[in-house]
Amino acid sequence: MNFASRILAFILDIMAFLLGLRKRSRAKPAEEESLVGNEGLAQALKDALAEAEEWRVKYTDVSKQLCTAKKAEEDMSKEVERQKKELAGLRALNATMAEEQRKHWGERTAAKEELEAVRQAAEKEIVALRKCLEKYAGTERELQDAQKALGEVSRELVHVRGDRDNAKSLLATRTVELREASAYLAKTDTVSHADVQRMIEGLNAEIFQLAALVTDSVAFAQPARIPAADLPVLLESAGRLIGKEFVQFLHSNLHGEDAIWVQLALQATANAFASRTVSAWDLRFKSGQNSLLTDIHQQMFENEPQAISARWRILSRRYAGRLGREVDVVTSGTTKLVDTFKIILVISGAQDFISTIDWPGVYSKANSIIASSVKVQRVVGEDIASADFQIICPFESDPFDLECMADVEECARGERGRPAKLNVVICTSELGLRRCEKVDGEGSGVKSTTLLKAKVVLPPACEVVA
């Protein structure tokens, strides 16, 4: 704006000069007339013209400058408008920034408050931390003491681990040994003692039924007619099973009216077969071999723990059965039992028994008796380890023992057993059963329990018949 004012003042000065020049040119003719020939005036005129030319040039320059100034003023106006717009935008931006600043100040105030709260919480935490540090200092001292103790314990632990490793090695060795021994020392029974007793009771019932069946099927001569050459052989054969005196008694007495003694002889014969079958170590062995193994086991039973002797019995019987060829012991035993029955019948004077007896039925019952005996032999020999079982089957002339025997006559009358020290056994009518167990601790030894008493015939009964 100052520049435009100066230009305007300059233009006004030029216009005033030109106006004065015109006035002077109008006055020149009168002066020229008076001054004709005056060189000074001509020179002044030239100077004025020159000055006027200069002013004209200056005016031209000033006009150009004025145009330029106008254009610059227009540009400046545009710039001013633009700057106004920018100023308005800046003011709006300033207002926005002021609002944001107010928000920021609010957030800053909230942040300060939050920071103050955090600072206070931090101060509390610092106080608590200092207390913890103090406590930690005490704990650290305790820890150092504990580390010292731990070092001692660690050294002791090394020794203990060494002992433990040695113990584990020993335990592994002992475990293997125990696993091997446990199978040998196991005392688990697969059959109960009561089952064995019931099997013997059933066997006695089968023997009684078979003897009664055969006796009731024949009649007896008065007396028995036997060739003299055959009699000693028959008496010897039957005497080995039931006793020579009893066999002689059968042959010497008449049985036509009452065949009870023949039935008792048949029961004694079947009992002898059953007893030998149950007591045999292996039914294919000879009597000497069975006796040897039985004696060995008896010595082990008396001098070794129950589990050892029982396991030896079970294993020896089990593996003895795998030796040699297979033999049908039931069929061969049945045949021998029936043949011995025939010998008893011949000695007793039975008439036509070959045709009067139901031999298929007799063979069937005899087969059942032998099969049951073989089953009992396997059960008491291989299935029971907690105890040993013995068949009670007294032989002729054995002393009467009230602990394991009962008089068949007194049993029939329902009387209680009485001491009979002078009595001896004639024959056995029913088998008995004894259980033998090893007792440990004080008073160790063998405990024998009679589960079934053997029923026997005593001499007084023979005296009544005589």
C-alpha positions as CSV (number, residue, x, y, z in Angstrom):
1,M,0.0,0.0,0.0
2,N,2.9,2.5,0.6
3,F,4.4,1.8,-2.7
4,A,1.1,2.5,-4.5
5,S,0.8,5.9,-2.7
6,R,4.3,6.9,-3.7
7,I,3.5,6.0,-7.3
8,L,0.3,8.0,-7.2
9,A,2.1,11.0,-5.8
10,F,4.8,10.7,-8.4
11,I,2.2,10.6,-11.2
12,L,0.5,13.8,-9.7
13,D,3.9,15.6,-9.8
14,I,4.4,14.7,-13.4
15,M,0.9,15.9,-14.3
16,A,1.6,19.2,-12.5
17,F,4.9,19.6,-14.4
18,L,3.3,19.0,-17.8
19,L,0.6,21.5,-17.0
20,G,3.1,24.1,-16.2
21,L,5.0,23.3,-19.4
22,R,1.9,23.9,-21.5
23,K,1.4,27.2,-19.9
24,R,4.9,28.1,-20.7
25,S,4.5,27.0,-24.4
26,R,1.5,29.2,-24.8
27,A,3.6,32.2,-23.6
28,K,6.5,31.4,-25.9
29,P,5.4,33.2,-29.1
30,A,5.4,36.6,-27.4
31,E,8.6,35.9,-25.8
32,E,10.1,34.5,-29.1
33,E,9.2,37.7,-30.7
34,S,11.0,39.6,-28.1
35,L,13.8,37.3,-27.9
36,V,14.5,36.5,-31.5
37,G,17.9,35.6,-32.0
38,N,18.4,35.0,-28.4
39,E,20.4,31.8,-28.2
40,G,20.0,31.5,-24.5
41,L,16.3,31.1,-25.0
42,A,16.8,28.4,-27.6
43,Q,19.1,26.5,-25.4
44,A,16.6,26.8,-22.6
45,L,13.9,25.4,-24.9
46,K,16.1,22.5,-25.9
47,D,16.7,21.8,-22.3
48,A,13.0,21.9,-21.6
49,L,12.3,19.6,-24.5
50,A,15.0,17.3,-23.4
51,E,13.6,17.4,-19.9
52,A,10.1,16.8,-21.2
53,E,11.4,13.8,-23.1
54,E,13.0,12.5,-20.0
55,W,9.7,13.0,-18.2
56,R,7.8,11.3,-21.0
57,V,10.2,8.4,-20.8
58,K,9.8,8.4,-17.0
59,Y,6.1,8.6,-17.4
60,T,6.1,5.6,-19.8
61,D,8.3,3.7,-17.3
62,V,6.0,4.8,-14.5
63,S,3.0,3.7,-16.5
64,K,4.6,0.3,-17.0
65,Q,5.5,0.2,-13.4
66,L,1.9,1.2,-12.5
67,C,0.5,-1.7,-14.6
68,T,3.0,-4.0,-13.0
69,A,2.0,-2.6,-9.6
70,K,-1.7,-3.1,-10.4
71,K,-1.0,-6.6,-11.5
72,A,1.1,-7.2,-8.4
73,E,-1.8,-5.6,-6.4
74,E,-4.2,-8.0,-8.0
75,D,-1.9,-10.9,-7.3
76,M,-1.5,-9.6,-3.8
77,S,-5.3,-9.4,-3.4
78,K,-5.6,-13.0,-4.5
79,E,-2.8,-13.9,-2.2
80,V,-4.6,-12.0,0.6
81,E,-7.8,-13.9,-0.2
82,R,-5.9,-17.2,-0.2
83,Q,-4.2,-16.3,3.0
84,K,-7.6,-15.3,4.5
85,K,-8.9,-18.7,3.5
86,E,-5.8,-20.3,5.0
87,L,-6.2,-18.2,8.0
88,A,-9.8,-19.3,8.4
89,G,-8.7,-22.9,8.0
90,L,-5.9,-22.3,10.5
91,R,-8.4,-20.8,12.9
92,A,-10.7,-23.8,12.5
93,L,-7.6,-26.0,12.9
94,N,-6.6,-24.0,15.9
95,A,-10.1,-24.4,17.3
96,T,-9.9,-28.2,16.7
97,M,-6.4,-28.3,18.1
98,A,-7.6,-26.3,21.1
99,E,-10.4,-28.8,21.6
100,E,-8.0,-31.7,21.2
101,Q,-5.6,-29.9,23.6
102,R,-8.4,-29.6,26.1
103,K,-9.1,-33.3,25.7
104,H,-5.4,-34.1,26.0
105,W,-5.3,-31.9,29.1
106,G,-8.2,-33.9,30.5
107,E,-6.5,-37.2,29.5
108,R,-3.3,-35.8,30.9
109,T,-5.0,-34.9,34.2
110,A,-6.6,-38.4,34.3
111,A,-3.2,-39.9,33.4
112,K,-1.6,-37.8,36.2
113,E,-4.2,-39.1,38.6
114,E,-3.8,-42.6,37.5
115,L,0.0,-42.2,37.6
116,E,-0.4,-40.8,41.1
117,A,-2.4,-43.9,42.1
118,V,0.2,-46.1,40.4
119,R,2.9,-44.2,42.3
120,Q,1.1,-44.7,45.6
121,A,0.6,-48.4,44.8
122,A,4.2,-48.6,43.8
123,E,5.3,-47.1,47.0
124,K,3.2,-49.6,48.9
125,E,4.7,-52.4,46.8
126,I,8.1,-51.0,47.5
127,V,7.4,-51.0,51.2
128,A,6.1,-54.6,50.9
129,L,9.1,-55.5,48.7
130,R,11.5,-54.1,51.3
131,K,9.9,-56.2,53.9
132,C,10.2,-59.2,51.5
133,L,13.8,-58.3,51.0
134,E,14.4,-58.2,54.7
135,K,12.6,-61.5,55.0
136,Y,14.6,-62.8,52.0
137,A,17.8,-61.8,53.7
138,G,16.8,-64.0,56.6
139,T,15.6,-66.7,54.3
140,E,18.9,-66.5,52.4
141,R,20.8,-67.1,55.6
142,E,18.5,-70.1,56.3
143,L,19.0,-71.2,52.7
144,Q,22.8,-71.1,53.1
145,D,22.5,-73.2,56.2
146,A,20.1,-75.5,54.4
147,Q,22.5,-75.8,51.5
148,K,25.2,-76.8,53.9
149,A,22.9,-79.4,55.4
150,L,21.9,-80.4,51.9
151,G,25.5,-80.9,51.0
152,E,25.9,-83.2,53.9
153,V,22.7,-85.0,53.0
154,S,23.8,-85.3,49.3
155,R,27.0,-86.9,50.4
156,E,25.0,-89.2,52.6
157,L,22.5,-89.8,49.7
158,V,25.4,-90.9,47.5
159,H,26.2,-93.6,50.1
160,V,22.5,-94.5,50.5
161,R,22.1,-94.7,46.7
162,G,25.0,-97.0,46.5
163,D,23.5,-99.1,49.2
164,R,20.1,-98.9,47.4
165,D,21.7,-100.0,44.1
166,N,23.3,-102.9,45.9
167,A,20.0,-103.7,47.6
168,K,18.1,-103.5,44.2
169,S,20.6,-105.8,42.6
170,L,20.2,-108.2,45.5
171,L,16.4,-107.8,45.4
172,A,16.4,-108.5,41.7
173,T,18.4,-111.7,42.3
174,R,16.2,-112.7,45.3
175,T,13.0,-111.9,43.2
176,V,14.1,-114.3,40.5
177,E,14.9,-116.9,43.1
178,L,11.6,-116.3,44.8
179,R,9.7,-116.5,41.6
180,E,11.3,-119.8,40.9
181,A,10.8,-121.0,44.4
182,S,7.2,-119.7,44.7
183,A,6.1,-122.1,42.0
184,Y,7.8,-124.9,44.0
185,L,6.5,-123.8,47.4
186,A,3.0,-122.9,46.4
187,K,0.4,-124.5,48.7
188,T,-2.7,-123.7,46.7
189,D,-5.2,-126.6,46.5
190,T,-7.4,-127.1,43.5
191,V,-9.6,-129.5,45.4
192,S,-10.9,-129.0,48.9
193,H,-10.4,-131.4,51.8
194,A,-14.1,-131.8,52.1
195,D,-14.3,-132.9,48.4
196,V,-11.7,-135.6,49.1
197,Q,-13.8,-136.9,52.0
198,R,-16.9,-137.0,49.9
199,M,-15.0,-138.9,47.2
200,I,-14.0,-141.6,49.7
201,E,-17.6,-141.8,51.0
202,G,-18.9,-142.2,47.5
203,L,-16.2,-144.9,46.8
204,N,-17.4,-146.8,49.9
205,A,-21.0,-146.6,48.7
206,E,-20.0,-147.9,45.3
207,I,-18.1,-150.8,46.8
208,F,-20.9,-151.8,49.1
209,Q,-23.4,-151.8,46.2
210,L,-21.2,-153.9,44.0
211,A,-20.6,-156.5,46.8
212,A,-24.3,-156.7,47.6
213,L,-25.2,-157.0,43.9
214,V,-22.8,-160.0,43.4
215,T,-23.8,-161.7,46.7
216,D,-27.5,-161.4,46.1
217,S,-27.1,-163.0,42.6
218,V,-25.7,-166.4,43.6
219,A,-26.4,-169.4,45.9
220,F,-23.8,-171.3,47.9
221,A,-23.1,-175.0,48.0
222,Q,-22.8,-177.1,51.2
223,P,-19.7,-177.0,51.3
224,A,-17.6,-175.6,48.4
225,R,-16.4,-178.2,46.0
226,I,-12.9,-177.2,44.7
227,P,-10.3,-179.5,43.1
228,A,-7.5,-180.2,45.5
229,A,-4.9,-179.1,43.0
230,D,-6.5,-175.7,42.6
231,L,-7.4,-174.9,46.2
232,P,-3.9,-173.8,47.4
233,V,-3.5,-171.5,44.4
234,L,-6.8,-169.9,45.0
235,L,-6.3,-169.5,48.7
236,E,-2.8,-167.9,48.1
237,S,-4.2,-165.5,45.4
238,A,-7.1,-164.3,47.6
239,G,-5.0,-164.3,50.8
240,R,-2.6,-161.7,49.4
241,L,-5.5,-159.2,49.3
242,I,-7.7,-159.9,52.3
243,G,-5.5,-162.3,54.5
244,K,-5.0,-166.0,54.6
245,E,-7.0,-166.6,57.8
246,F,-10.0,-164.8,56.5
247,V,-9.8,-166.7,53.2
248,Q,-9.6,-170.0,55.2
249,F,-12.5,-168.9,57.3
250,L,-14.6,-168.3,54.1
251,H,-13.7,-171.7,52.7
252,S,-14.3,-173.5,56.0
253,N,-17.8,-172.1,56.8
254,L,-21.1,-172.6,55.1
255,H,-22.8,-169.5,53.6
256,G,-26.1,-171.0,52.3
257,E,-28.3,-169.4,54.9
258,D,-26.4,-166.1,55.3
259,A,-23.8,-164.8,52.7
260,I,-22.8,-161.7,54.8
261,W,-19.2,-163.0,55.1
262,V,-19.0,-163.4,51.4
263,Q,-20.2,-159.8,50.9
264,L,-17.7,-158.6,53.5
265,A,-14.9,-160.5,51.7
266,L,-16.0,-158.9,48.4
267,Q,-16.0,-155.4,50.1
268,A,-12.6,-156.1,51.6
269,T,-11.3,-157.2,48.2
270,A,-12.6,-154.0,46.5
271,N,-11.3,-151.9,49.4
272,A,-7.8,-153.5,49.0
273,F,-7.8,-152.7,45.2
274,A,-9.0,-149.1,45.9
275,S,-6.5,-148.6,48.7
276,R,-3.6,-149.8,46.6
277,T,-4.7,-147.7,43.7
278,V,-5.0,-144.5,45.7
279,S,-1.7,-145.1,47.6
280,A,0.3,-146.0,44.5
281,W,2.9,-143.4,43.3
282,D,2.3,-144.5,39.7
283,L,-0.1,-147.3,38.8
284,R,2.3,-148.6,36.1
285,F,5.2,-149.0,38.6
286,K,5.8,-152.2,40.4
287,S,5.2,-152.4,44.2
288,G,8.9,-152.1,45.0
289,Q,9.2,-148.9,43.0
290,N,6.0,-147.4,44.5
291,S,7.2,-148.3,48.0
292,L,10.6,-146.7,47.4
293,L,9.1,-143.4,46.2
294,T,6.6,-143.5,49.1
295,D,9.4,-144.0,51.7
296,I,11.4,-141.1,50.1
297,H,8.3,-138.8,50.3
298,Q,7.7,-139.9,53.9
299,Q,11.2,-138.9,54.9
300,M,10.8,-135.5,53.2
301,F,7.4,-135.0,54.8
302,E,8.9,-135.6,58.2
303,N,12.0,-133.5,57.8
304,E,11.2,-130.8,55.3
305,P,8.6,-128.0,55.2
306,Q,5.2,-129.0,54.1
307,A,5.4,-126.9,50.9
308,I,8.7,-128.6,49.8
309,S,7.6,-132.2,50.4
310,A,4.2,-131.5,48.8
311,R,5.7,-129.9,45.7
312,W,8.1,-132.8,45.3
313,R,5.2,-135.2,45.6
314,I,3.2,-133.3,43.0
315,L,6.0,-132.9,40.5
316,S,7.3,-136.4,40.8
317,R,3.8,-137.9,40.4
318,R,3.1,-135.6,37.5
319,Y,6.3,-136.3,35.6
320,A,6.3,-140.0,36.5
321,G,3.2,-140.3,34.5
322,R,5.0,-139.1,31.4
323,L,7.6,-141.9,31.6
324,G,7.1,-145.2,29.7
325,R,4.2,-146.2,27.5
326,E,0.6,-145.4,28.1
327,V,-1.4,-148.1,30.0
328,D,-5.2,-148.3,30.5
329,V,-4.9,-148.8,34.2
330,V,-8.7,-148.6,34.7
331,T,-9.5,-151.5,32.3
332,S,-6.7,-153.7,33.6
333,G,-7.7,-152.9,37.2
334,T,-11.3,-153.7,36.5
335,T,-10.4,-157.0,35.0
336,K,-8.2,-157.9,38.0
337,L,-10.9,-156.9,40.5
338,V,-13.6,-159.0,38.7
339,D,-11.2,-162.0,38.5
340,T,-10.5,-161.8,42.2
341,F,-14.3,-161.6,42.9
342,K,-14.7,-164.8,41.0
343,I,-11.9,-166.4,43.1
344,I,-13.7,-165.3,46.3
345,L,-17.0,-166.8,45.0
346,V,-15.3,-170.1,44.2
347,I,-13.7,-170.3,47.6
348,S,-17.0,-169.5,49.3
349,G,-18.8,-172.3,47.4
350,A,-20.9,-170.2,45.0
351,Q,-22.9,-172.2,42.5
352,D,-23.3,-171.5,38.8
353,F,-22.3,-167.8,39.4
354,I,-21.0,-167.5,35.8
355,S,-24.6,-167.8,34.5
356,T,-26.5,-166.2,37.4
357,I,-24.6,-162.9,37.8
358,D,-25.1,-159.9,35.5
359,W,-21.5,-159.6,34.5
360,P,-21.9,-156.6,32.3
361,G,-23.4,-154.7,35.3
362,V,-20.6,-156.0,37.5
363,Y,-18.0,-154.9,35.1
364,S,-19.6,-151.5,34.8
365,K,-19.7,-151.0,38.6
366,A,-16.2,-152.4,39.0
367,N,-14.9,-150.0,36.3
368,S,-16.5,-147.1,38.1
369,I,-14.8,-148.1,41.4
370,I,-11.4,-148.3,39.8
371,A,-12.0,-145.0,37.9
372,S,-13.0,-143.3,41.1
373,S,-9.9,-144.7,42.8
374,V,-7.7,-143.4,40.1
375,K,-9.3,-140.0,40.3
376,V,-8.7,-139.9,44.1
377,Q,-5.1,-141.0,43.5
378,R,-4.6,-138.1,41.2
379,V,-6.4,-135.6,43.4
380,V,-4.5,-136.4,46.7
381,G,-1.2,-136.8,44.8
382,E,-1.2,-133.8,42.4
383,D,-4.0,-131.4,43.3
384,I,-3.5,-130.8,47.1
385,A,-0.4,-129.3,48.5
386,S,-1.6,-128.1,51.9
387,A,-1.7,-131.6,53.4
388,D,-1.1,-135.2,52.8
389,F,-4.0,-137.7,52.7
390,Q,-3.7,-141.4,53.6
391,I,-6.3,-144.1,53.0
392,I,-7.0,-146.1,56.1
393,C,-7.5,-149.8,55.1
394,P,-6.3,-152.1,57.9
395,F,-5.1,-155.6,56.8
396,E,-5.8,-158.9,58.5
397,S,-4.3,-159.1,62.0
398,D,-3.6,-155.4,62.3
399,P,-4.4,-154.2,65.8
400,F,-7.6,-152.4,66.3
401,D,-7.1,-148.6,66.8
402,L,-10.1,-146.7,68.1
403,E,-8.7,-143.4,66.9
404,C,-9.0,-144.4,63.2
405,M,-11.2,-147.5,63.2
406,A,-14.7,-148.4,64.0
407,D,-16.3,-151.9,64.7
408,V,-18.7,-152.5,61.9
409,E,-21.0,-154.5,64.3
410,E,-21.1,-151.6,66.8
411,C,-21.8,-149.2,64.0
412,A,-24.7,-151.3,62.9
413,R,-26.1,-151.4,66.4
414,G,-25.5,-147.7,66.9
415,E,-23.2,-148.2,69.9
416,R,-20.3,-146.1,70.7
417,G,-16.8,-147.4,70.1
418,R,-15.2,-149.2,73.0
419,P,-11.5,-149.9,73.7
420,A,-10.6,-153.3,72.3
421,K,-6.9,-153.6,73.0
422,L,-6.8,-157.3,72.5
423,N,-8.8,-157.3,69.3
424,V,-7.2,-157.5,65.9
425,V,-8.8,-156.7,62.5
426,I,-10.3,-159.5,60.4
427,C,-11.1,-157.4,57.3
428,T,-12.1,-153.9,56.3
429,S,-15.6,-153.2,55.2
430,E,-15.3,-149.4,54.5
431,L,-12.2,-147.3,53.8
432,G,-11.1,-144.5,56.1
433,L,-9.3,-141.2,55.4
434,R,-6.5,-139.5,57.4
435,R,-5.2,-136.0,56.8
436,C,-1.5,-135.3,57.8
437,E,-0.2,-131.8,58.2
438,K,3.1,-130.3,59.1
439,V,3.0,-128.1,62.2
440,D,5.4,-125.2,62.4
441,G,6.7,-123.3,65.5
442,E,6.8,-124.7,69.0
443,G,5.8,-128.3,69.2
444,S,6.5,-128.7,65.5
445,G,5.8,-132.1,64.0
446,V,3.1,-133.9,62.1
447,K,-0.6,-133.4,63.0
448,S,-2.8,-136.3,62.0
449,T,-6.6,-135.9,61.8
450,T,-8.9,-138.8,61.0
451,L,-11.6,-137.5,58.7
452,L,-13.3,-140.9,58.2
453,K,-12.8,-144.0,60.4
454,A,-12.3,-147.3,58.6
455,K,-15.1,-149.8,59.4
456,V,-13.5,-153.1,60.3
457,V,-14.7,-156.6,61.3
458,L,-13.3,-157.9,64.6
459,P,-12.8,-161.5,65.8
460,P,-15.9,-161.5,68.1
461,A,-18.1,-161.5,65.0
462,C,-16.3,-164.6,63.7
463,E,-16.7,-166.3,67.0
464,V,-20.5,-165.8,66.8
465,V,-20.6,-167.4,63.4
466,A,-18.4,-170.3,64.6
